[in-house]
Amino acid sequence: MVSCGLCGNTSPRKKKRRKSAEGQTETDIVALGTVAGNILLYSVASGSIVGQLEGAHSSTVNHVAWSRECSLFSCDDQNIVEWNVCDKSVRSKWKVGKERVTCLLVLPDGSSLLAAGCTIGMWDVPSKQLLCRFTGHASEVTSLTLVPGNENYFISSAKSDHLLSAWSLSSKNTDRNSVASFVMEDVAVCVSLCSTDSSSMVAVTRSGVLHLYRHQLNGKCAKPLKPKVTVKIASDMGQTKDAVQPIPIIGALKQGTNILLAHGSPLYLSFEIISPNEQEKVLHLVRQDPKKNAVSKDRILSKVKFPDAGDSVEYVSPTATVATLSKRGKKLKSDVPMEERLENLSLTRHETGRHEPPRAESMAHLLMQGLVSKDKKILQNVLMRKDPALISSTVMRLSLQCTVPLLKELVTLVQGKRVASQIAVLWLKAVVRSHAAHLMSNSEVRETLSPILGLVETRLSLLAPLSRLRGRLDLLVDQIQESSKRNADGDLGESLLVYQDQDSDEGSGMEDAALGSESEDNWEELSEIDMEEEVEEGVEDIDMSS
């Protein structure tokens, strides 16, 4: 039974022999779950889709599983469906509860089914009743594998757990926790057990490492089990003293004492059978990269002939216009006139002092040369151009392979000084405008542009206080300029406060003296009248008292 994931879909696909009513094998069928909720039946023999099951799922099919009676089970987030593949109809359908279902496994009796999410539930298919539930995983289960030869146990792996768990299906076992744990370096993506030896198991991790385990399941094991052998593959090219280029292992299949390996990449796979020595804890294999091997084979099978360029090849520049003439089987070389040689050397232009602007084609060639050779002088000579039209034409003529290296150089310049940063922004705009589609499809661009995004967020947070400060400074500058202009013109404007000293005014003093003599006469007259009135009031008071 082979299981692998579909691109852009979390549903794996299962391969199983489908039998006819007479019990004879008809063909090999692969069931493929889709995002639309349909199940496609693919024939390995004919290499085409022979049927489709639809109408039961309204969301993505997370997993499919075959039973020994050739019934097909599928699940989405909340439902489990049993299919009749012969007439493409639904036999039964039931809900599993609130927990999301990510994986299925049909037990050998055909009447029991394991449905896993973060926990693993065992269901009775005829009655649709939950019999028991196994707990122990911290994340969603990704695979369930029955132990052959000892069908009372099964192995499970989870999305974020760095271990494999073994569980007992025996009715005598009342403890629903795992009976054994197998330690791994990373999350498991492929698990395979030998059909003839139930004590042997291989597992492939997400990082491309294979672990071989040797343990006979018989009751509970207290300690976590470590791998017997660990297999790693490295490339025979690109190795240095400090680093080795690894080749990831994609999948593995245990076949007796041998292991069938698939390593490389999903597009370029290489298969190999190994028999590891269990006395060695770590087995390092050096192999040729399948991708490079496939490229060399394509070149051999291609009808295109590539020229052999050896050390004796002479490279002629475009200015060297040496013509070769053939006459009666003899080759004659025509000399270039002296005037053309002087024009090619640009002596006339240097004498007159006229400098033509650089062409976009030459700038693009220089830029590609600087990016490939990482020459700082060439890059500085090209990237310090401020002409927007020249920048746009140069970027448009740039090859797609040089866009990401150019972005890295521009990110470094943007974080530099002010002048270099302003020029780098012009180049960055031109790159995004011309190669937006290529940048969106490249996964490295997001990590490359992350420093610029952080710089933009930092400067945006300072924009508001800087704007307020600029407004206040503009008001102060305007007031200072207005005041300076008035002082220069001699116009001081109206006074806000005037103080006048009375002693300093002689005219007012004389008037006060004249008024003073008159006031003294009046004061004397008023004082005599007041005295008479006071004497009369005193006499009246004495009479009243007597």
C-alpha positions as CSV (number, residue, x, y, z in Angstrom):
1,M,0.0,0.0,0.0
2,V,1.5,3.3,-1.1
3,S,0.6,6.7,0.4
4,C,1.7,10.1,-0.8
5,G,0.2,13.6,-0.7
6,L,-1.2,15.7,-3.6
7,C,0.2,19.1,-4.5
8,G,-1.9,21.8,-2.9
9,N,-4.1,19.3,-1.0
10,T,-3.8,17.6,2.3
11,S,-5.5,14.5,1.3
12,P,-3.3,11.5,0.6
13,R,-3.9,8.8,-1.9
14,K,-4.1,5.1,-1.3
15,K,-3.3,2.3,-3.7
16,K,-5.2,-1.0,-3.4
17,R,-6.1,-4.0,-5.6
18,R,-9.8,-4.0,-6.4
19,K,-11.4,-7.4,-6.9
20,S,-14.3,-8.5,-8.9
21,A,-17.3,-10.4,-7.6
22,E,-15.7,-13.7,-8.5
23,G,-12.7,-12.8,-6.3
24,Q,-10.2,-12.2,-9.2
25,T,-8.0,-9.2,-9.4
26,E,-9.2,-6.8,-12.1
27,T,-6.8,-3.8,-11.9
28,D,-4.9,-1.5,-9.5
29,I,-6.9,1.6,-8.5
30,V,-5.6,4.7,-6.8
31,A,-8.2,6.8,-5.0
32,L,-7.5,10.6,-5.1
33,G,-9.3,13.0,-2.8
34,T,-9.8,16.5,-4.1
35,V,-10.5,19.9,-2.6
36,A,-13.9,20.1,-4.3
37,G,-15.0,17.0,-2.3
38,N,-14.9,14.5,-5.1
39,I,-12.9,11.3,-5.3
40,L,-11.1,10.3,-8.5
41,L,-10.4,6.7,-9.4
42,Y,-7.2,6.4,-11.3
43,S,-6.2,3.1,-13.1
44,V,-2.5,2.4,-13.0
45,A,-2.8,-0.2,-15.8
46,S,-4.4,2.2,-18.3
47,G,-2.9,5.4,-17.0
48,S,-6.1,7.3,-16.9
49,I,-9.1,8.2,-14.7
50,V,-11.7,5.4,-14.8
51,G,-14.3,6.8,-12.5
52,Q,-15.4,9.5,-10.0
53,L,-17.2,9.4,-6.7
54,E,-19.2,12.5,-5.8
55,G,-22.1,13.9,-3.9
56,A,-21.2,13.0,-0.4
57,H,-18.6,15.6,0.6
58,S,-19.1,19.4,0.5
59,S,-15.6,20.2,1.5
60,T,-12.0,18.9,1.1
61,V,-11.5,15.2,1.3
62,N,-8.8,14.8,4.0
63,H,-8.1,11.1,3.7
64,V,-9.2,7.9,1.9
65,A,-8.7,4.2,3.0
66,W,-9.4,0.9,1.4
67,S,-10.7,-2.2,3.3
68,R,-9.8,-5.8,2.5
69,E,-13.3,-6.2,1.0
70,C,-12.5,-3.4,-1.4
71,S,-14.8,-0.9,0.2
72,L,-13.6,2.6,0.2
73,F,-13.8,5.0,3.2
74,S,-13.3,8.7,3.0
75,C,-13.5,11.6,5.4
76,D,-13.7,15.4,5.5
77,D,-13.5,17.6,8.6
78,Q,-16.8,16.3,10.2
79,N,-18.1,13.3,8.2
80,I,-17.0,9.7,7.3
81,V,-18.4,8.1,4.1
82,E,-18.4,4.5,3.1
83,W,-18.5,4.0,-0.7
84,N,-19.6,1.2,-3.0
85,V,-16.9,1.5,-5.7
86,C,-18.6,-0.9,-8.1
87,D,-21.8,1.2,-8.6
88,K,-20.2,4.5,-7.4
89,S,-22.8,5.0,-4.7
90,V,-22.8,5.8,-0.9
91,R,-23.3,2.9,1.4
92,S,-23.4,4.9,4.6
93,K,-22.4,8.3,6.1
94,W,-22.2,9.6,9.6
95,K,-20.8,12.4,11.7
96,V,-17.9,12.0,14.1
97,G,-18.5,15.0,16.4
98,K,-16.7,18.3,16.9
99,E,-13.1,17.1,16.4
100,R,-11.6,17.4,12.9
101,V,-10.9,14.0,11.2
102,T,-7.5,13.9,9.3
103,C,-6.7,10.2,8.9
104,L,-8.5,6.8,8.6
105,L,-7.5,3.2,8.9
106,V,-9.8,0.2,8.3
107,L,-9.1,-2.7,10.6
108,P,-8.7,-6.3,9.3
109,D,-12.1,-7.4,10.5
110,G,-13.8,-4.8,8.2
111,S,-16.3,-3.8,10.8
112,S,-14.0,-1.5,12.8
113,L,-12.6,1.8,11.6
114,L,-10.0,4.1,13.2
115,A,-10.6,7.9,12.7
116,A,-8.0,10.2,14.0
117,G,-7.7,13.9,14.7
118,C,-5.8,15.0,17.8
119,T,-7.2,11.8,19.3
120,I,-7.8,8.4,17.7
121,G,-11.4,7.0,17.9
122,M,-12.3,3.4,17.0
123,W,-15.8,3.1,15.4
124,D,-18.1,0.2,14.8
125,V,-19.0,0.5,11.1
126,P,-22.4,-1.3,11.2
127,S,-23.8,0.5,14.2
128,K,-21.8,3.8,13.7
129,Q,-21.0,3.8,17.4
130,L,-17.8,5.0,19.0
131,L,-16.2,2.1,20.8
132,C,-13.2,3.7,22.5
133,R,-10.8,6.6,22.1
134,F,-6.9,6.7,22.2
135,T,-5.2,9.9,23.6
136,G,-1.6,11.0,23.7
137,H,-0.8,13.2,20.6
138,A,-0.5,16.9,21.0
139,S,-1.3,17.7,17.4
140,E,-3.3,16.3,14.5
141,V,-2.5,12.7,13.4
142,T,-1.1,12.4,9.9
143,S,-0.7,8.6,9.4
144,L,-2.0,5.4,10.8
145,T,-0.2,2.1,10.0
146,L,-1.3,-1.4,11.0
147,V,1.5,-3.7,12.3
148,P,1.5,-6.7,9.9
149,G,1.7,-10.1,11.6
150,N,0.6,-8.6,14.8
151,E,-2.6,-6.9,14.0
152,N,-3.4,-6.0,17.6
153,Y,-1.1,-3.0,17.3
154,F,-0.9,0.0,15.1
155,I,1.5,2.9,14.6
156,S,0.6,6.6,14.4
157,S,2.5,9.8,13.7
158,A,1.4,13.4,14.3
159,K,1.9,16.7,12.6
160,S,4.2,18.3,15.2
161,D,5.4,15.3,17.3
162,H,9.0,14.1,17.0
163,L,8.1,10.5,17.8
164,L,6.0,7.6,16.6
165,S,3.4,6.0,19.0
166,A,2.4,2.4,19.1
167,W,-1.2,1.5,20.4
168,S,-2.8,-1.8,21.4
169,L,-6.2,-2.8,20.0
170,S,-6.6,-5.7,22.4
171,S,-9.9,-5.7,24.4
172,K,-8.0,-6.8,27.5
173,N,-6.0,-3.6,27.5
174,T,-8.0,-1.1,29.4
175,D,-5.3,1.6,29.2
176,R,-5.9,3.7,26.1
177,N,-2.5,5.3,26.1
178,S,0.4,4.4,23.8
179,V,2.3,1.2,24.7
180,A,5.6,2.3,23.0
181,S,7.2,5.4,21.6
182,F,9.9,5.7,18.9
183,V,12.1,8.7,19.1
184,M,12.9,10.7,15.9
185,E,15.0,13.7,14.9
186,D,12.0,15.4,13.1
187,V,8.4,14.9,12.2
188,A,7.7,11.7,10.3
189,V,6.4,11.9,6.7
190,C,6.6,8.2,5.8
191,V,6.3,5.0,7.9
192,S,6.8,1.4,6.5
193,L,6.7,-2.0,8.3
194,C,8.0,-5.3,6.9
195,S,5.2,-7.7,6.1
196,T,7.3,-10.7,7.1
197,D,9.0,-9.2,10.2
198,S,6.7,-7.3,12.5
199,S,9.7,-6.2,14.7
200,S,11.3,-4.1,11.9
201,M,10.1,-0.6,11.0
202,V,11.6,2.3,8.9
203,A,10.5,5.9,9.1
204,V,11.5,8.9,7.0
205,T,11.6,12.4,8.7
206,R,10.8,15.8,7.2
207,S,14.5,16.7,7.0
208,G,15.2,13.7,4.7
209,V,16.7,11.3,7.2
210,L,15.8,7.6,7.5
211,H,15.5,5.7,10.9
212,L,15.5,1.9,11.2
213,Y,13.9,0.5,14.4
214,R,14.0,-3.0,15.8
215,H,11.5,-3.9,18.5
216,Q,8.9,-6.6,19.1
217,L,5.7,-5.2,20.4
218,N,4.5,-7.2,23.4
219,G,2.9,-5.1,26.1
220,K,3.9,-1.7,27.4
221,C,7.4,-0.4,27.0
222,A,8.3,2.2,29.6
223,K,11.4,3.8,27.9
224,P,11.3,5.6,24.5
225,L,12.9,3.5,21.8
226,K,15.8,4.9,19.8
227,P,16.6,4.0,16.2
228,K,18.9,1.1,15.5
229,V,20.4,2.7,12.4
230,T,20.2,6.2,10.9
231,V,20.7,6.7,7.2
232,K,21.8,10.0,5.6
233,I,22.7,10.7,2.0
234,A,25.1,13.4,0.8
235,S,25.9,14.7,-2.7
236,D,29.2,13.9,-4.3
237,M,29.6,17.5,-5.5
238,G,29.7,20.9,-3.7
239,Q,31.4,19.5,-0.6
240,T,33.7,21.6,1.6
241,K,35.5,21.2,4.9
242,D,32.7,23.0,6.7
243,A,29.6,22.0,4.8
244,V,28.2,19.0,2.9
245,Q,25.3,19.3,0.5
246,P,22.6,16.7,1.7
247,I,20.3,14.8,-0.6
248,P,16.9,14.3,1.2
249,I,15.2,10.9,1.4
250,I,11.7,11.3,0.2
251,G,10.3,7.8,1.0
252,A,11.2,4.3,2.0
253,L,9.7,0.8,1.9
254,K,10.8,-2.1,4.1
255,Q,11.2,-5.4,2.1
256,G,12.6,-8.2,4.4
257,T,16.2,-7.3,5.2
258,N,16.4,-4.7,2.4
259,I,15.1,-1.1,2.2
260,L,13.9,0.5,-1.0
261,L,14.9,4.2,-0.9
262,A,13.6,7.1,-3.0
263,H,15.9,10.2,-2.7
264,G,16.3,13.5,-4.5
265,S,13.4,15.8,-5.1
266,P,9.7,15.1,-6.1
267,L,10.6,16.0,-9.7
268,Y,13.9,14.1,-9.9
269,L,13.7,10.9,-8.0
270,S,16.3,8.2,-7.7
271,F,15.5,4.7,-6.4
272,E,18.0,2.4,-4.6
273,I,17.9,-0.8,-2.5
274,I,20.2,-0.9,0.5
275,S,20.9,-3.5,3.2
276,P,22.2,-1.5,6.2
277,N,24.5,-3.0,8.7
278,E,22.8,-2.8,12.1
279,Q,26.1,-2.7,13.9
280,E,26.6,0.9,12.6
281,K,24.5,3.5,14.3
282,V,24.8,6.1,11.5
283,L,25.2,5.2,7.8
284,H,26.4,7.9,5.5
285,L,25.9,7.4,1.7
286,V,27.5,9.5,-1.0
287,R,25.4,9.6,-4.2
288,Q,25.1,11.7,-7.3
289,D,22.4,14.3,-7.3
290,P,19.4,13.0,-9.3
291,K,18.7,16.4,-10.7
292,K,22.2,16.9,-12.2
293,N,22.1,13.3,-13.5
294,A,18.7,14.0,-15.2
295,V,20.0,17.2,-16.8
296,S,23.0,15.4,-18.2
297,K,20.8,12.6,-19.6
298,D,18.5,15.2,-21.3
299,R,21.5,16.8,-22.9
300,I,22.7,13.5,-24.2
301,L,19.3,12.6,-25.6
302,S,18.9,16.1,-27.2
303,K,19.6,16.6,-30.9
304,V,21.1,20.0,-30.2
305,K,24.8,20.1,-30.7
306,F,26.9,22.2,-28.4
307,P,30.2,23.6,-29.6
308,D,33.3,22.5,-27.9
309,A,35.1,25.6,-26.7
310,G,38.7,24.8,-25.6
311,D,41.6,26.9,-24.5
312,S,42.6,27.6,-28.1
313,V,39.4,29.5,-28.8
314,E,40.0,33.2,-29.7
315,Y,37.3,35.6,-28.5
316,V,37.0,38.6,-30.9
317,S,35.5,41.9,-29.6
318,P,32.8,43.7,-31.7
319,T,35.3,46.5,-32.6
320,A,37.8,44.1,-34.1
321,T,36.4,44.0,-37.6
322,V,38.9,41.6,-39.1
323,A,37.4,40.2,-42.2
324,T,38.5,36.8,-43.6
325,L,38.3,36.5,-47.3
326,S,38.6,33.2,-49.1
327,K,39.8,33.1,-52.7
328,R,40.7,29.9,-54.5
329,G,41.0,28.0,-51.3
330,K,43.3,30.5,-49.7
331,K,42.4,32.7,-46.7
332,L,43.4,36.4,-46.9
333,K,43.1,38.9,-44.1
334,S,42.2,42.4,-44.9
335,D,43.8,45.0,-42.7
336,V,41.7,47.6,-40.9
337,P,42.4,51.2,-42.0
338,M,44.1,53.5,-39.5
339,E,41.0,55.8,-39.4
340,E,38.7,53.1,-38.3
341,R,41.2,52.0,-35.6
342,L,41.3,55.6,-34.2
343,E,37.5,55.8,-34.2
344,N,37.3,52.5,-32.3
345,L,39.8,53.8,-29.7
346,S,37.6,56.9,-29.3
347,L,40.5,59.3,-29.5
348,T,38.5,61.9,-31.3
349,R,35.8,61.9,-28.5
350,H,38.5,62.3,-25.8
351,E,40.1,65.2,-27.6
352,T,36.9,67.2,-28.1
353,G,35.7,66.4,-24.6
354,R,32.2,65.3,-25.6
355,H,30.8,62.4,-23.6
356,E,27.8,60.5,-24.8
357,P,25.4,59.1,-22.2
358,P,25.8,55.3,-21.5
359,R,23.5,53.0,-23.4
360,A,21.0,50.8,-21.6
361,E,22.3,47.7,-23.3
362,S,25.8,48.2,-22.1
363,M,24.6,49.1,-18.7
364,A,22.6,45.9,-18.5
365,H,25.6,43.9,-19.5
366,L,27.8,45.6,-17.0
367,L,25.2,45.1,-14.2
368,M,24.9,41.4,-15.0
369,Q,28.7,41.0,-15.0
370,G,28.9,42.8,-11.7
371,L,26.2,40.7,-10.1
372,V,27.8,37.4,-11.3
373,S,31.3,38.4,-10.4
374,K,30.2,40.4,-7.3
375,D,32.6,43.2,-8.3
376,K,31.9,46.2,-6.0
377,K,33.4,48.7,-8.4
378,I,31.3,47.7,-11.4
379,L,28.1,47.6,-9.2
380,Q,28.9,51.0,-7.8
381,N,29.5,52.4,-11.2
382,V,26.2,51.1,-12.5
383,L,23.9,51.6,-9.5
384,M,24.9,55.2,-8.9
385,R,23.1,56.4,-12.0
386,K,20.2,58.7,-11.3
387,D,18.5,58.9,-14.7
388,P,15.1,57.3,-14.3
389,A,14.8,56.5,-18.1
390,L,18.2,54.8,-18.1
391,I,17.4,52.8,-14.9
392,S,14.1,51.6,-16.4
393,S,15.6,50.5,-19.7
394,T,18.5,48.7,-17.9
395,V,16.2,46.8,-15.6
396,M,13.9,45.8,-18.5
397,R,16.9,44.3,-20.3
398,L,18.1,42.4,-17.2
399,S,17.7,38.6,-17.2
400,L,15.4,37.0,-14.7
401,Q,18.2,35.1,-12.9
402,C,19.8,38.4,-11.9
403,T,16.7,40.0,-10.3
404,V,17.1,38.4,-6.9
405,P,20.8,39.2,-6.6
406,L,20.0,42.8,-7.7
407,L,17.4,43.0,-5.0
408,K,19.9,41.9,-2.3
409,E,22.3,44.7,-3.5
410,L,19.6,47.3,-3.5
411,V,18.4,46.3,0.0
412,T,22.0,46.9,1.3
413,L,22.1,50.3,-0.4
414,V,18.7,51.3,1.0
415,Q,19.9,50.8,4.5
416,G,23.0,52.9,3.8
417,K,23.6,56.7,3.5
418,R,21.1,59.2,2.3
419,V,22.3,59.6,-1.3
420,A,22.8,55.9,-1.9
421,S,19.4,55.2,-0.3
422,Q,17.6,57.7,-2.6
423,I,19.2,56.2,-5.8
424,A,18.6,52.6,-4.6
425,V,14.9,53.5,-4.2
426,L,14.7,54.5,-7.9
427,W,16.3,51.2,-8.9
428,L,14.0,49.3,-6.6
429,K,10.9,50.9,-8.1
430,A,12.0,49.9,-11.6
431,V,12.7,46.3,-10.6
432,V,9.3,45.9,-9.0
433,R,7.5,47.6,-11.9
434,S,9.3,45.5,-14.6
435,H,9.6,42.1,-12.9
436,A,6.6,42.0,-10.5
437,A,5.3,38.6,-11.8
438,H,8.6,36.9,-11.4
439,L,9.2,38.3,-7.9
440,M,5.7,37.2,-6.7
441,S,6.5,33.6,-7.8
442,N,9.9,33.5,-6.1
443,S,9.9,32.4,-2.5
444,E,13.2,34.1,-1.7
445,V,11.9,37.6,-2.3
446,R,9.9,37.8,0.9
447,E,12.9,37.1,3.1
448,T,15.1,39.4,1.0
449,L,12.7,42.4,1.3
450,S,12.0,41.9,5.0
451,P,14.7,44.4,6.1
452,I,13.1,47.1,3.8
453,L,9.6,46.4,5.2
454,G,10.9,46.7,8.8
455,L,12.7,50.0,7.8
456,V,9.4,51.3,6.3
457,E,7.4,50.5,9.4
458,T,10.0,52.2,11.6
459,R,10.0,55.3,9.5
460,L,6.2,55.4,9.4
461,S,6.1,55.3,13.2
462,L,8.3,58.4,13.3
463,L,6.4,60.3,10.5
464,A,3.7,61.8,12.7
465,P,6.0,63.3,15.4
466,L,8.4,64.6,12.7
467,S,5.5,66.2,10.9
468,R,4.4,68.0,14.0
469,L,8.0,69.2,14.7
470,R,8.3,70.4,11.1
471,G,5.1,72.4,11.4
472,R,6.3,74.1,14.6
473,L,9.7,74.9,13.1
474,D,8.0,76.4,10.0
475,L,6.0,78.7,12.2
476,L,9.1,79.8,14.1
477,V,11.0,80.4,10.9
478,D,8.2,82.4,9.4
479,Q,8.0,84.6,12.5
480,I,11.7,85.2,12.6
481,Q,11.8,86.1,8.9
482,E,8.9,88.5,9.3
483,S,10.6,90.2,12.3
484,S,13.9,90.5,10.4
485,K,12.1,92.0,7.4
486,R,10.5,94.7,9.6
487,N,13.7,95.6,11.3
488,A,15.4,96.0,8.0
489,D,12.6,98.3,6.7
490,G,12.6,100.4,9.9
491,D,8.9,99.8,10.5
492,L,8.5,98.7,14.1
493,G,4.7,98.9,14.0
494,E,2.4,100.1,16.8
495,S,3.6,100.0,20.4
496,L,2.0,97.6,22.7
497,L,2.8,99.8,25.9
498,V,3.6,103.5,26.3
499,Y,5.0,105.0,29.5
500,Q,5.0,108.8,29.9
501,D,7.0,110.6,32.6
502,Q,5.1,113.7,34.0
503,D,8.2,115.4,35.4
504,S,9.8,115.6,32.0
505,D,7.0,117.7,30.6
506,E,7.7,121.4,31.4
507,G,4.4,122.7,29.9
508,S,2.3,120.5,32.0
509,G,4.3,121.6,35.1
510,M,3.5,125.3,34.5
511,E,-0.2,124.5,34.1
512,D,-0.1,122.5,37.3
513,A,1.4,125.5,39.2
514,A,-1.4,127.8,38.0
515,L,-4.0,125.3,38.9
516,G,-2.3,124.9,42.3
517,S,-2.7,128.5,43.3
518,E,-6.3,128.5,42.5
519,S,-6.9,125.2,44.3
520,E,-5.2,126.6,47.5
521,D,-7.7,129.5,47.6
522,N,-10.6,127.2,47.1
523,W,-9.2,124.9,49.9
524,E,-9.1,127.8,52.3
525,E,-12.7,128.8,51.7
526,L,-13.9,125.2,52.0
527,S,-12.0,124.7,55.2
528,E,-13.7,127.8,56.9
529,I,-17.2,126.6,55.9
530,D,-16.5,123.1,57.2
531,M,-15.3,124.5,60.6
532,E,-18.5,126.5,61.0
533,E,-20.6,123.4,60.2
534,E,-18.8,121.3,62.7
535,V,-19.3,124.0,65.5
536,E,-23.1,124.1,64.8
537,E,-23.3,120.2,64.9
538,G,-21.5,120.2,68.3
539,V,-23.9,122.7,69.8
540,E,-26.9,120.7,68.7
541,D,-25.4,117.6,70.3
542,I,-25.0,119.3,73.7
543,D,-28.6,120.6,73.7
544,M,-30.0,117.2,73.0
545,S,-27.9,115.6,75.7
546,S,-29.1,118.1,78.3
